[in-house]
Amino acid sequence: MLIIPAIDIIDGKVVRLSKGKYESKVNYNKTPLEQANIYDDLGFEWLHIVDLSGSKDGKINTKTIIEEIKNETNLKLEFGGGIRSKQDVVSLNNIGIDGIIIGSLSITNRDEFESIFNDIEPSKIIIAVDVLDYKIRIKGWTEDSNIHLYSHIDYCNNLGIENFLCTDIAVDGMLTGPNYDLYNSTLEKFPNIKLTASGGVSNIDDLLKLNKLPIRGVVIGKAIYENKIDLKELSKLA
């Protein structure tokens, strides 16, 4: 199981939200590059970056930041937020982003979404399925798509996509523990996908429980920034 630390960005600053609510924003002191260098120095393999402004506004605002992190660290980057066109995906691929996270586009403009695979291998794409009661929310979690999690995974899987990032919005940033039932049921329904868990991780015990599931990895954010998990201990587990 990959352990993937997260950097969420608004206005160029590292932040965390609770349940995806922008009014709950908490700023942290280090720049995204400074924080990325910490993870790189500790030997983490992957870094999860989300442009929260882009998620809401539909425009990538952090290209310079992610290029800097890509060029100055050894980390593999998975990036999402504000990706609304094929050109956005091609641009991110050209600067070397290792995993391109697509959420809203795969629901709001399926013709544009499907055109991506004329130029980009499905293996480079990670579909963000951000759910509240198994219904997917889009545009920075501000809108309900009324599409069921399973229906969307089935659609994307039929396009050759294997990688899915599943966030339970109800527990994201709350430090109350992951929704194990959500991941169990999803993997029972789709045993061949590569599922990354996100939301609710509060301690090492949560990670040990998740490690018992056949998941690709887990994204950890607030538990790191609120010092609920020791980074050195986490890096050893990773």
C-alpha positions as CSV (number, residue, x, y, z in Angstrom):
1,M,0.0,0.0,0.0
2,L,1.4,3.4,-1.0
3,I,1.3,6.1,1.6
4,I,0.8,9.4,-0.2
5,P,1.1,12.7,1.7
6,A,-1.1,15.5,0.4
7,I,-0.6,19.2,-0.3
8,D,-3.8,21.2,-0.8
9,I,-3.2,24.7,-2.3
10,I,-5.3,27.9,-2.3
11,D,-3.7,31.1,-3.5
12,G,-0.3,29.5,-3.5
13,K,-0.5,28.5,0.1
14,V,-0.7,25.1,1.8
15,V,-4.1,24.7,3.4
16,R,-6.5,22.1,4.7
17,L,-10.3,22.1,4.7
18,S,-12.9,20.1,6.7
19,K,-15.5,18.2,4.6
20,G,-14.4,20.2,1.6
21,K,-15.8,23.5,3.0
22,Y,-13.8,26.4,1.8
23,E,-14.9,28.5,4.8
24,S,-13.1,26.0,7.1
25,K,-9.7,26.8,5.5
26,V,-6.7,26.6,7.7
27,N,-3.3,28.0,6.4
28,Y,0.0,26.3,7.2
29,N,3.3,28.1,7.3
30,K,5.5,26.3,4.7
31,T,5.3,26.9,1.0
32,P,4.3,24.0,-1.2
33,L,7.9,23.5,-2.3
34,E,9.2,23.5,1.2
35,Q,6.6,21.0,2.3
36,A,7.3,18.8,-0.8
37,N,11.0,18.9,0.1
38,I,10.2,17.5,3.5
39,Y,8.4,14.5,2.0
40,D,11.2,14.0,-0.5
41,D,13.9,14.1,2.1
42,L,12.0,11.5,4.2
43,G,11.9,9.1,1.2
44,F,8.2,9.2,0.2
45,E,7.7,8.0,-3.4
46,W,4.5,9.9,-4.3
47,L,3.0,13.3,-3.5
48,H,-0.7,14.2,-3.9
49,I,-1.3,17.8,-4.9
50,V,-4.7,19.5,-5.2
51,D,-5.4,22.9,-6.6
52,L,-8.4,23.8,-4.5
53,S,-8.9,27.1,-6.2
54,G,-8.9,25.3,-9.5
55,S,-11.4,22.7,-8.3
56,K,-13.9,25.4,-7.6
57,D,-13.1,27.9,-10.4
58,G,-12.4,25.4,-13.2
59,K,-9.0,26.7,-14.0
60,I,-5.5,25.4,-13.0
61,N,-3.8,28.0,-10.9
62,T,-0.8,26.1,-9.7
63,K,1.1,25.1,-12.8
64,T,4.3,27.0,-11.9
65,I,4.2,25.5,-8.4
66,I,3.8,21.9,-9.6
67,E,6.5,22.4,-12.3
68,E,8.9,23.6,-9.5
69,I,8.1,20.6,-7.3
70,K,8.5,18.2,-10.2
71,N,11.9,19.7,-11.2
72,E,13.4,20.1,-7.7
73,T,12.4,16.9,-6.0
74,N,12.4,13.1,-6.8
75,L,8.8,12.7,-6.0
76,K,6.2,11.3,-8.3
77,L,3.3,13.7,-8.5
78,E,-0.4,13.0,-8.8
79,F,-2.3,16.3,-9.4
80,G,-5.9,17.4,-9.6
81,G,-8.0,20.5,-9.5
82,G,-9.2,22.7,-12.3
83,I,-8.7,20.1,-15.1
84,R,-11.6,20.8,-17.4
85,S,-10.3,20.0,-20.9
86,K,-8.1,17.6,-22.9
87,Q,-5.6,20.4,-23.4
88,D,-5.2,20.7,-19.6
89,V,-4.4,17.0,-19.4
90,V,-1.9,17.1,-22.3
91,S,-0.2,20.1,-20.7
92,L,0.1,18.3,-17.4
93,N,1.4,15.2,-19.1
94,N,4.0,17.3,-21.0
95,I,5.5,18.7,-17.7
96,G,5.8,15.2,-16.4
97,I,2.9,14.8,-14.0
98,D,2.8,11.1,-13.2
99,G,-0.9,10.7,-12.3
100,I,-3.5,13.2,-13.6
101,I,-6.5,13.3,-11.4
102,I,-9.8,14.0,-13.2
103,G,-13.1,14.5,-11.5
104,S,-15.7,16.9,-12.8
105,L,-14.6,16.6,-16.5
106,S,-15.5,12.9,-16.6
107,I,-19.0,13.8,-15.7
108,T,-19.8,17.2,-17.1
109,N,-18.3,16.8,-20.6
110,R,-17.9,13.1,-21.5
111,D,-17.1,13.8,-25.2
112,E,-14.1,15.9,-24.2
113,F,-13.2,13.4,-21.5
114,E,-13.2,10.5,-23.9
115,S,-11.1,12.4,-26.5
116,I,-8.2,12.4,-24.0
117,F,-7.5,8.8,-24.7
118,N,-6.5,9.5,-28.3
119,D,-3.3,11.0,-26.9
120,I,-2.9,9.9,-23.3
121,E,-2.7,6.3,-22.0
122,P,-5.5,5.4,-19.5
123,S,-2.8,4.3,-17.0
124,K,-1.8,8.0,-16.6
125,I,-5.4,8.9,-15.4
126,I,-6.7,8.7,-11.9
127,I,-10.5,9.3,-11.6
128,A,-11.5,11.2,-8.5
129,V,-14.7,9.8,-7.1
130,D,-15.6,12.2,-4.3
131,V,-18.7,10.9,-2.6
132,L,-21.4,11.8,-0.1
133,D,-23.6,8.8,0.6
134,Y,-22.3,7.1,-2.5
135,K,-23.3,10.0,-4.8
136,I,-20.5,11.8,-6.6
137,R,-20.0,15.5,-6.0
138,I,-18.2,17.8,-8.5
139,K,-16.6,21.3,-8.9
140,G,-14.7,21.2,-5.7
141,W,-17.5,19.3,-4.0
142,T,-19.9,22.2,-4.4
143,E,-22.4,20.4,-6.7
144,D,-24.2,17.0,-6.5
145,S,-23.9,15.1,-9.8
146,N,-26.7,12.7,-8.8
147,I,-24.4,9.9,-10.3
148,H,-23.8,6.8,-8.1
149,L,-20.3,5.9,-7.3
150,Y,-20.6,2.4,-8.9
151,S,-22.1,3.7,-12.1
152,H,-19.3,6.1,-12.7
153,I,-16.6,3.5,-11.9
154,D,-18.2,1.1,-14.3
155,Y,-18.2,3.8,-17.0
156,C,-14.6,4.8,-16.5
157,N,-13.4,1.2,-16.1
158,N,-15.0,0.4,-19.5
159,L,-12.7,3.0,-21.0
160,G,-9.7,1.2,-19.7
161,I,-9.1,3.2,-16.6
162,E,-7.9,1.3,-13.5
163,N,-6.9,4.0,-11.1
164,F,-9.6,5.6,-8.8
165,L,-9.2,8.0,-5.9
166,C,-12.1,7.6,-3.6
167,T,-12.8,10.3,-0.9
168,D,-15.6,10.1,1.6
169,I,-16.5,13.8,1.9
170,A,-18.3,13.2,5.2
171,V,-15.0,12.3,7.0
172,D,-12.5,14.3,5.0
173,G,-10.4,16.5,7.3
174,M,-12.3,15.4,10.3
175,L,-9.7,13.0,11.8
176,T,-12.4,10.5,12.7
177,G,-11.1,7.5,10.8
178,P,-11.7,6.3,7.2
179,N,-14.9,4.9,5.8
180,Y,-13.8,1.2,5.6
181,D,-17.2,0.0,4.6
182,L,-17.1,2.3,1.5
183,Y,-13.8,0.9,0.4
184,N,-14.7,-2.7,1.2
185,S,-18.0,-2.5,-0.8
186,T,-16.4,-0.8,-3.7
187,L,-13.6,-3.3,-4.0
188,E,-16.1,-6.2,-3.7
189,K,-18.0,-4.7,-6.6
190,F,-14.8,-3.9,-8.7
191,P,-12.0,-6.3,-7.5
192,N,-9.7,-5.4,-10.4
193,I,-9.5,-1.6,-10.0
194,K,-6.6,0.2,-8.3
195,L,-8.3,2.1,-5.5
196,T,-6.7,4.8,-3.4
197,A,-8.4,5.8,-0.2
198,S,-8.7,9.4,1.0
199,G,-10.4,11.1,4.0
200,G,-10.5,10.6,7.7
201,V,-7.1,9.1,8.5
202,S,-6.2,10.2,12.0
203,N,-3.4,7.8,13.2
204,I,-1.2,4.9,12.4
205,D,-3.8,2.4,13.5
206,D,-6.1,3.7,10.7
207,L,-3.3,2.9,8.2
208,L,-2.7,-0.6,9.5
209,K,-6.5,-1.3,9.1
210,L,-6.4,0.1,5.6
211,N,-3.4,-2.0,4.8
212,K,-5.5,-5.1,5.2
213,L,-7.6,-4.1,2.2
214,P,-6.4,-4.7,-1.3
215,I,-6.0,-1.0,-2.1
216,R,-3.4,0.8,-4.1
217,G,-2.7,3.4,-1.5
218,V,-3.9,6.1,1.0
219,V,-3.7,9.8,0.8
220,I,-3.0,11.6,4.2
221,G,-3.3,15.3,4.8
222,K,-4.7,16.8,7.9
223,A,-3.3,14.2,10.3
224,I,0.2,15.2,9.1
225,Y,-0.4,19.0,9.4
226,E,-2.1,18.7,12.8
227,N,0.8,16.5,14.1
228,K,-1.5,13.5,14.7
229,I,1.0,11.3,12.9
230,D,4.7,11.5,13.2
231,L,6.2,12.0,9.8
232,K,9.3,9.9,10.5
233,E,7.2,7.0,11.7
234,L,5.0,7.4,8.7
235,S,7.9,7.3,6.3
236,K,9.1,4.1,7.8
237,L,5.7,2.5,7.3
238,A,5.7,3.8,3.7
